[in-house]
Amino acid sequence: MKYTIEIDTSSKKGTELLQYIRKHSETKVVSIKAWKKITPADVALPNNLFPTDWQWDEYLDRKQAKGKTGEKAFAAIRQKLKSKS
């Protein structure tokens, strides 16, 4: 079984816990990844990304009318796909 644990390092306890895990972790057992905001491109083309519930909530609660238009976003995605093939 695999587990995903979210640690908020903005608090002292969270930072201490992360330091403890890093100190006692074994690379084959523990994988520490920093949280990042998911983008519309990540949603359209996941690329082995498994967003947590927190990431989904943050993505869906964002204010609208920010960022690129749909046409520009799709053009960027098409260009990225063309470069890969």
DRENBA-507889 format. One record per residue (C-alpha): residue in one letter; x, y, z. Coordinates in steps of 0.1 Angstrom, whole numbers. Layout:
N
SEVEX residu    xx    yy    zz
SEVEX      a     X     Y     Z
...
//
This chain:
85
SEVEX residu    xx    yy    zz
SEVEX      m     0     0     0
SEVEX      k    10    36    -6
SEVEX      y     0    65    15
SEVEX      t     1   103     7
SEVEX      i     7   125    37
SEVEX      e     3   163    35
SEVEX      i    25   183    58
SEVEX      d    21   220    62
SEVEX      t    56   234    67
SEVEX      s    44   269    75
SEVEX      s    41   259   111
SEVEX      k    70   249   134
SEVEX      k    56   214   140
SEVEX      g    52   207   103
SEVEX      t    88   218    96
SEVEX      e   101   196   125
SEVEX      l    81   166   112
SEVEX      l    95   170    76
SEVEX      q   130   173    90
SEVEX      y   125   141   110
SEVEX      i   111   122    80
SEVEX      r   141   134    58
SEVEX      k   165   123    85
SEVEX      h   151    88    90
SEVEX      s   139    81    54
SEVEX      e   152    55    31
SEVEX      t   151    65    -6
SEVEX      k   134    33   -17
SEVEX      v   106    37     8
SEVEX      v    99    74    12
SEVEX      s    94    99   -17
SEVEX      i    91   135    -6
SEVEX      k    77   159   -32
SEVEX      a    69   195   -28
SEVEX      w    33   206   -33
SEVEX      k    26   227   -64
SEVEX      k    -5   242   -78
SEVEX      i   -20   223  -107
SEVEX      t   -24   241  -140
SEVEX      p   -51   238  -166
SEVEX      a   -25   219  -188
SEVEX      d   -21   194  -159
SEVEX      v   -58   188  -158
SEVEX      a   -60   184  -196
SEVEX      l   -29   163  -199
SEVEX      p   -22   147  -165
SEVEX      n    13   134  -173
SEVEX      n    12   109  -144
SEVEX      l     1   136  -120
SEVEX      f   -22   125   -92
SEVEX      p   -35   157   -75
SEVEX      t   -45   155   -39
SEVEX      d   -79   166   -27
SEVEX      w   -63   198   -14
SEVEX      q   -48   206   -48
SEVEX      w   -82   199   -65
SEVEX      d  -100   222   -40
SEVEX      e   -75   250   -46
SEVEX      y   -77   246   -84
SEVEX      l  -115   246   -84
SEVEX      d  -118   275   -60
SEVEX      r   -96   299   -79
SEVEX      k  -111   331   -91
SEVEX      q  -120   330  -128
SEVEX      a  -108   354  -156
SEVEX      k   -71   350  -148
SEVEX      g   -44   336  -170
SEVEX      k   -46   326  -206
SEVEX      t   -77   324  -228
SEVEX      g   -88   289  -238
SEVEX      e   -75   294  -274
SEVEX      k   -40   303  -261
SEVEX      a   -39   275  -236
SEVEX      f   -49   249  -263
SEVEX      a   -24   263  -287
SEVEX      a     3   259  -261
SEVEX      i    -8   223  -254
SEVEX      r    -8   215  -292
SEVEX      q    27   230  -295
SEVEX      k    39   209  -266
SEVEX      l    24   177  -281
SEVEX      k    40   184  -315
SEVEX      s    74   188  -300
SEVEX      k    71   155  -282
SEVEX      s    61   135  -314
//
